[in-house]
Amino acid sequence: MTARYATPEEIANWDALIIANPDGGSIFSSKEYAEQKKQQEYRTLYAMVGPLAVTILEKKTAPFGALWYLPKGPNVDSTQELIATLKALRPLAKKRGVFVIRVESELPRSVEPTLARHGLRKAAAIIPNPSTITLDISDPLEDVLMKLPQKGRHAIRRAERDGVTVELVPANEKNSKKMYELLSETAQGQFGIRGYGYYKTFWQRFEKAGLGQLFFASFEGQIVAGAYAMTLGDKSTYKDGASIRQRTAYGASHLLQWKVIEWAKSRDVALHDFCGSPPSDEISNAEHPHYGIGLFKTSFNKTVTDYVGCYDEVLVPLAYTGWLKIGERVHRKLYHMRTNDYYY
């Protein structure tokens, strides 16, 4: 198996090639996501490894060389395919002075020992769903609803009875600002977020491509929660969710999420990803920083899916050692000082 850069015709049809990959692809491997990440000073590369479409984000990391990051990729469904793909990419990477290839395939966490035996090094997660909650929505919606845990089903019906409404809205300036306000309120003291400009261009980019939708839930004339969801192929992803701190309507976020699922179902989606939760062995730990997030998402499905997360294929060991010891920390600090944004 050999690797080459994609042709202009292949790049123009990139999302269809991603969907055709063995694992069905990921929205985070899409062309739209790669183009969005140029705001973080990545260079976007598109490669074909045999029939496999591989999205590559490249960062220059002087004096170490370059770093390749494959967001939610490569989109393989076996360790054998992953190792073969990395082997094929090595010649292309070395010609560009790459010292490490960071991969993020959605292989099950159980294969970690195999990756270690092949020399891959565990790395910190970038996209925040190395563990997540998913929901099979391939059945008729009424059947999907009836199979939800009782807590989730009750919250959805209670919100509907109490008058909560959910609206699909365009990601224009007004709505994007409102969603960002909600997101900032939700994130305060809980997690970090990027600047408004990044979110606005992200939401608008995916909406323009026909892949994303902004939702608002309202109660008694007030917007109380928001969500941004995306679909690619037969998968949907709930990327951003936010709500006011002073909860005025029980179940508003549950009903909002259910409307996201209805929208995804209308687009022939079979699997909905709630995009992140505590890992399966921490889901019941009330001390976990994301315990509340897990509590909400397990009201739709109690089973946690654990992926391998990020792993590094080291091409230049000396440079990689320097990167781990000081390089990454310095680059992240300088980048944040210069841009007030996250490095990855």
N, C-alpha and C positions, 0 to 999 in steps of 0.2 A: 504494500500500500504506500502510495506517494502523496505528498502534499504540494499544492500549488495555490497561488492567489486566484481569487474568483475573477471571472471576466465581467465586463460592464453589464452584459445581459443577465448574468447570474445575480449580480448585485441588485439590479433593478427588480428582480424576482426573489429577493432574499428571504422575505418572511415565509413564502411558500416552501422554500428549500429547508428552512428551519423546522417548519411543521412536519416535513417529510422525514426528519431525523428519527432514529430508533425510539427515543423516549417521547416523541410527539412534540418536542420543542418547548421553549419557554419564552414568555413575553420579554424576559430580561436578556434573551439572546437575539432579540429582534433588531432589525435595522433602525427602527425608531429609537430604541434604547441606546444603541451604539452612537447614533448621531447626537442624542441628548448629552451623553457623557463627554463630548468634546468641550463642554463648559468646564469640566474638571481637568482640562489640558491633556486629555487622552488623545492619541491618534487612533483612528478606527481602521482596522484591517479586516478583510474578509477572505477566508481561505477555504479550499475544498480538499478534504482528505478522502480520496476515493469519492463515494457519493455523499459523504458527510459534510454538511455546511458548518463551519466553525467561525464564530464571531470573536474577534480579538481586539482588546483595548490595550494600547501600548503607552507606557510612560517612560520618558527619559529620566534616568536616576543617576546622573553624574556624581562621582566618578566610577560608579559600579557597572554602568552599562544601561540596558533597558529592561523593563519589567513587562511581561505579557500577562494579562488577566483575561480569562475566558468566562464572562459572566453567565452563570448557570450552565456552563458548558465544560467540555464538549457534551452535546446532547446524546449521550450513549446510554445503553441499558445493561452493560456488563463491564466488569473490570478488564476483561480481555480487550474489549473495544477501546477502553480508556487508555490502557498501556500502549496498544498499537497506534492509536491516534497521536499520543505524545511522541512516540518514536518517529513517526512520519513528520511531525512538526519541527523536530530538532534542527534539520538542515536550514529551514527557512529562518528559524529563530536565531541561529548562530550567525547567519549572514547579516542580521540586524543588530548584532551585539547584545543579544538578550542573555541575561544571567540566570533568570528564573521564569518558569511558566506557572502561573497560579490558576488552578482549575477548580471548578465548583459544580461538578455534575450531581444530579439528584439520584445518586446511587444510595442504597440503604446503609445506615451506619454500621451494620454487621460486617461489611467488607473492609473495614479499616485495617485489620491485620494484614490483609492481602496487599493493600496499598503500601503499607509500611515495608513489607517484604520486597517490594519492587523499588524501594528507596525514596518514595514520596514522603515529604515532610508536612506534618499538620500545621495549618496556618489559621489565623483568626478569620472569622466569618466576615464577609463584606455585605452581601444581600442578607437581610436579617431573618431568614427562615431556614437555618440549618435543621431546626425542628419546627414543625408546623401542624396545623389541623386542616384536613381536607374533607370535602363532602361530595359523595357520589350523587349527582343530580340527574343521572341518565333516565331515571323512572319519571312517570308523570308527577307534576308538582304536588298534587294532593297526597300522593304516596310518599314523596320526599318529606313533606310536612309531618305526616303521621309517624314517620320513623325517627323524627328528631327526639332527643331527650325531653322529658316532660317539662323541665324548666324552660327550655327554649321555646317550645310550642306554646306554653302558657303565656310567656312574655310577649310573643308576637300577637296572640289573640287579644291579650289585655290592652296592648297599645292601640290596636285597631278599635276596640270597644270604647276606649277613652278619648278617641278623636285625633290621635297622631296621624299625620299625613306625610307621605314621601313623594318628592318631586324630582324628576330628572331635569337638570338644568345645564345650560351651556357654560363652558369654562371661560366666560368673558372676564373682563377686568373686575367688575363688581362682585361676581360670584367667586372668582379666584381669591380676591382679598378677604371675603367673608370666610371661605374655607381655611385660608391661612390663619385667620384670627382664631378660629376654632382649634386648629391644629396646634397653634402656639399655646393656647390655654390648656389643652390636653397634655402637651409635652412638658409644661413647666414643672421642674423638679423630678421628672420621670425619665425623659430621654431627650437627646439632642435632635435638632432639626436644621436643615439648610435655610438659606435666605429665601425671601419671597420670590425673587426672580427665577430661581431654579424650579420651584414648584409650578409657578405660572406657565413657564415655557414647557415643562413636562406635561402638565395637564392639557394644554392647548395642542401640543404636538401629537399626542396620542388621540385626542378627539378629532383632529384634522385627518388623521390616518384612518379613522373609523374604528379605532381599537379601544377607546377609553370613554368613560362617562362619569360625570359628577352628579352626586345625589345629595339632597338636603331633606332632613326630617324636621317637621314643624309641629308645634303644639301651642294652641291658643294664640296663633299669630306670630310666634317667635321661632326662629330656627334654633333647634336644640342639638342637632347632630349632623355630621356630614361624612361623606365617603367618596373615594375615587376608586373606580374599578376598571379593569382592563381584561380583554379577551384576546387569545390567539389560538387558532385551531379549535380544539374541543376542550380547552382549559380556560378558566377565568381566575383572576387574582384580585384580591381586595388589597390595594396598595396602601392607601392613606385613609385613616379613620379618626374622627375627632368628635368631641361633644362638650357641651358646657359643663362646668364643674358642679353647678347647682342643679341637680337632677330634678326636673319638674314633672316628668312623665315616665312612669314605669314602662320599660320595654321599648322605648323609642329606638335605641341602638339595635335591638333585635329585629324590630320591624324594618328598619333601614337596611340591615343586612339581608333580610328576606327579600326585599325589593331588588337588591343587587342580584340575588340568586335568580329571581324571576327574569330580570333583564338578561342575565347570562344564559339562562335556559332558552330564551327567545332567540339566542344567537347560536343555538345547537351545541352548547357547552355540555360536557358530561362530567367534568371534575372541577369543583370550585375550591380554591386554595385561600385560606384565611390569612396566609402570609405571616407566620411566626407565632411561636408559643414557647413556654419553657419546655425543655426536653422531657421525654416520657418519664425518666426517673426523678424529675423535679416537679412534675405537674401538680402534685399535692402539697408541695412545700410552701407554706404561707410566707416564709421568709424570702422566697425568690423575688427579685425585683420586678418580674413580669407575672407574678402570680395572678393579679387581677385580670390581666389580658387573657391568661390561660383559662381562668374561671368563666369569662364571657364566651370564649370560643368553644370550650368543651360543652357549652349548652346547645351546640349544634352537632357535635360529634365528640364522644369521649376518648376516641383513639388518637394518640399523637403519632405522627410520622417523623422519624428521625433520619435525616440524610447525613452523608459524610461531611458536608460543609466544604471548606476550602483546604486544598492540599497544594504543596509546591513541588514542582519537578525542577530540581536544581541542575543547571547547565554549567555554571562556573562556581565551584565550591568556595573558593577563596573570596570572591565577590559576595556570595550569599552570606558567608560568615560575617563579613564586614557590615552587610546590610542589617543583619539581625542584631549585631552588637551596638551599632550606633546609627547606621545610615538611614534606616526607616524612621527612627525617632526624629532625627534632624530634619529629614525631608517633610515629614508631617507637620512639625512645628513651624518651619519656615513657610510652608504652603498656607497654613492657617493664619500666620501673622500677615501674610501678603494678601490673602483673599477672604479671610474670615469664613472659610468653608472647610469641609472635611476633605482629606487627601484622596480617599478612594470614592 
